Amino acid sequence: MLITCPECGSKARIATSKAMSKETREAYCQCLNLNCGQAFTTLTTIHRIIKSTGTKPDPDIQPELCKGDVEQMDIFD
């Protein structure tokens, strides 16, 4: 996720974040422009849930979703 500085418009980094609720996180950010260095916070919140299709990922199309934890695949059952 790209964060821009509200002061100068340069790129900013997320230094840390904390959960405010189940749906919202507060991120502590710092501008990467050495002449600015502004520190600020942002809020990221879930706006809406996009319904899944209910089908398992195709290993030929999305192999990264099909490897690793077997428990990950259980979310599609």
C-alpha positions as CSV (number, residue, x, y, z in Angstrom):
1,M,0.0,0.0,0.0
2,L,1.4,3.4,-1.0
3,I,1.3,6.1,1.7
4,T,2.0,9.7,0.7
5,C,2.9,12.5,3.0
6,P,0.1,15.0,3.6
7,E,2.7,17.8,3.9
8,C,4.9,17.4,0.8
9,G,3.4,14.5,-1.2
10,S,6.5,12.3,-1.1
11,K,6.4,8.6,-0.3
12,A,6.0,7.7,3.4
13,R,6.7,4.5,5.3
14,I,4.6,2.7,7.9
15,A,6.7,2.4,11.0
16,T,4.2,0.5,13.1
17,S,0.5,-0.1,13.5
18,K,-2.0,-1.2,16.1
19,A,-5.5,-2.6,16.0
20,M,-8.2,-0.1,17.0
21,S,-11.0,-2.7,16.5
22,K,-11.6,-5.8,14.5
23,E,-12.1,-3.8,11.4
24,T,-9.8,-0.8,11.9
25,R,-6.0,-0.3,12.2
26,E,-4.1,2.9,13.0
27,A,-0.7,3.1,11.3
28,Y,2.1,5.4,12.4
29,C,3.9,6.8,9.3
30,Q,6.9,8.9,8.5
31,C,7.7,10.8,5.3
32,L,10.8,9.5,3.5
33,N,11.7,13.0,2.2
34,L,14.7,14.0,4.4
35,N,13.7,17.7,4.0
36,C,10.2,17.0,5.4
37,G,10.2,14.0,7.8
38,Q,6.6,14.6,8.8
39,A,5.2,12.0,11.2
40,F,1.5,11.3,10.9
41,T,-1.1,8.5,11.5
42,T,-3.6,6.9,9.1
43,L,-6.6,4.8,9.7
44,T,-7.4,1.7,7.6
45,T,-10.8,0.2,7.9
46,I,-12.8,-2.5,6.2
47,H,-15.4,-0.7,3.9
48,R,-17.3,-3.7,2.6
49,I,-17.0,-7.5,2.3
50,I,-16.8,-8.8,-1.3
51,K,-18.5,-12.1,-1.5
52,S,-16.4,-15.0,-2.6
53,T,-17.4,-17.2,-5.5
54,G,-17.1,-20.3,-3.3
55,T,-14.8,-22.1,-5.7
56,K,-11.4,-23.3,-4.9
57,P,-8.5,-21.6,-6.7
58,D,-7.2,-23.3,-9.8
59,P,-3.6,-24.6,-9.2
60,D,-2.7,-23.9,-12.8
61,I,-3.7,-20.3,-12.6
62,Q,-2.9,-19.4,-9.0
63,P,-0.4,-22.0,-7.7
64,E,0.7,-19.7,-4.8
65,L,-2.8,-20.1,-3.3
66,C,-2.7,-23.9,-3.5
67,K,0.6,-24.6,-1.8
68,G,1.6,-24.6,1.8
69,D,-0.9,-24.9,4.7
70,V,-3.6,-27.4,4.1
71,E,-5.8,-25.4,6.5
72,Q,-5.7,-22.5,4.1
73,M,-7.7,-24.5,1.6
74,D,-10.4,-25.2,4.2
75,I,-11.7,-21.7,3.8
76,F,-13.0,-22.7,0.3
77,D,-15.0,-25.8,1.6
